[in-house]
């Protein structure tokens, strides 16, 4: 329940949901975030994500996270993924790829097109949260850069 209920939610909120009252302080949340940023064993890249990210122009994608940069950067580096030029863009002009309810809801609420990735949640759970599409992994995506600099994202549903 902690993985599916606490994924993509601020650490302090997770503490309030799943941990004893004495841990409901920002200092404890900061320590947990720090620890999770250095505990990297077992992390895996979603199939197709590396190829998709490397096919995008660096100024055309970003990372949005409820975690702090000290949490995201070590994970990206550990997985040998490219680092975007920015950590935030106007989401209403974005396609959001997300595997957690909180992230799907955030993407939906920002008026982005949301693609739910079924790593922890089912198709129904992701669509109920607001995903426009769902896929098993990122291997079915292709991106083309148009002459005007915009991107066309194609999803192969086969």
C-alpha positions in Angstrom: 0.0 0.0 0.0 2.8 2.5 0.6 4.2 2.1 -2.9 0.8 2.6 -4.6 -0.5 5.0 -2.0 2.5 7.2 -1.5 4.2 7.2 -4.9 4.6 10.8 -6.2 3.3 12.4 -3.1 5.3 14.8 -1.0 7.3 12.9 1.7 5.6 14.8 4.6 2.2 13.7 3.3 3.3 10.1 3.1 4.6 10.3 6.7 1.2 11.6 7.8 -0.5 8.8 5.9 1.6 5.8 6.9 4.0 6.6 9.8 3.7 7.4 13.5 2.8 10.9 14.7 6.3 11.7 16.0 7.6 11.5 12.4 5.2 14.1 11.0 7.9 16.9 10.9 9.7 18.4 8.0 13.1 17.5 9.3 12.2 13.8 9.3 10.8 14.1 5.8 14.0 15.8 4.6 16.1 13.0 6.1 13.9 10.3 4.3 14.3 12.2 1.0 18.1 12.4 1.5 18.3 8.7 2.3 16.2 7.7 -0.7 18.4 9.8 -2.9 21.4 7.8 -2.0 19.8 4.3 -1.8 19.7 3.5 -5.4 19.9 -0.3 -5.5 17.1 -1.9 -7.5 16.2 1.1 -9.6 15.3 0.2 -13.1 14.6 2.2 -16.2 11.1 1.7 -17.7 11.7 -0.1 -21.0 11.9 2.4 -23.9 12.4 5.4 -21.6 16.1 5.8 -22.4 15.6 5.6 -26.1 12.7 8.1 -26.0 14.6 10.6 -23.9 17.6 10.5 -26.1 15.5 11.0 -29.2 14.2 14.3 -27.8 15.9 17.7 -28.2 17.2 18.6 -24.8 15.2 21.8 -24.6 11.9 20.0 -25.5 11.5 17.9 -22.4 11.6 18.3 -18.6 11.1 16.5 -15.3 8.3 17.4 -12.9 8.6 15.8 -9.5 7.1 16.1 -6.1 10.5 15.1 -4.8 13.4 17.5 -4.4 16.2 17.9 -6.9 18.5 16.0 -4.5 16.1 13.1 -4.9 15.7 13.2 -8.7 19.3 14.0 -9.8 21.1 11.0 -8.2 18.5 8.6 -9.6 18.8 10.0 -13.1 22.6 9.9 -12.9 22.6 6.4 -11.4 20.3 5.1 -14.3 22.6 6.9 -16.8 19.6 8.8 -18.3 20.1 12.2 -19.9 19.4 15.2 -17.8 17.1 17.8 -19.2 18.0 21.5 -19.5 15.2 22.5 -17.2 13.2 20.9 -14.3 9.8 22.4 -15.3 7.9 23.7 -18.3 4.3 24.9 -18.8 2.5 21.6 -18.5 -0.5 22.6 -20.6 1.8 22.3 -23.6 3.2 18.9 -22.5 2.6 15.2 -22.7 3.0 13.8 -19.2 4.2 10.3 -18.8 3.3 9.1 -15.3 3.0 5.9 -13.3 1.4 7.1 -10.1 -2.1 8.4 -9.3 -0.8 11.7 -7.8 1.2 12.4 -10.9 -1.6 11.5 -13.2 -4.0 13.8 -11.3 -1.4 16.6 -11.3 -0.9 16.2 -15.1 -4.6 16.2 -15.7 -5.2 19.2 -13.5 -2.5 21.1 -15.4 -4.4 20.4 -18.7 -1.6 18.2 -20.1 -2.2 15.1 -22.1 -1.4 12.3 -19.6 -0.1 8.9 -20.6 -0.3 6.4 -17.7 2.5 3.9 -17.5 1.4 0.6 -15.9 4.3 -0.1 -13.6 2.4 -0.2 -10.3 -1.2 0.5 -11.3 -3.7 -1.0 -13.7 -5.2 0.5 -16.8 -8.4 1.2 -14.9 -6.6 2.9 -12.0 -4.6 5.2 -14.3 -7.7 6.1 -16.4 -9.8 6.7 -13.3 -7.1 9.1 -12.1 -7.3 11.0 -15.5 -4.9 9.4 -17.9 -5.9 9.9 -21.5 -3.9 6.8 -22.6 -2.2 3.9 -20.8 0.7 1.7 -21.9 2.8 -1.1 -20.4 6.1 0.7 -21.0 7.7 3.4 -23.2 8.7 1.1 -26.1 5.8 2.1 -28.2 6.5 5.8 -28.5 8.2 7.8 -31.3 8.8 11.5 -31.4 9.4 13.6 -34.5 10.6 17.2 -34.5 8.4 19.3 -36.8 9.9 22.1 -39.0 8.4 24.7 -36.6 10.2 23.1 -33.6 7.1 21.5 -32.2 7.0 17.8 -31.5 4.7 15.0 -32.7 4.4 12.1 -30.4 3.1 8.8 -31.8 1.8 5.9 -29.8 1.9 2.5 -31.4 -1.0 0.7 -29.7 -0.3 -2.7 -31.4 
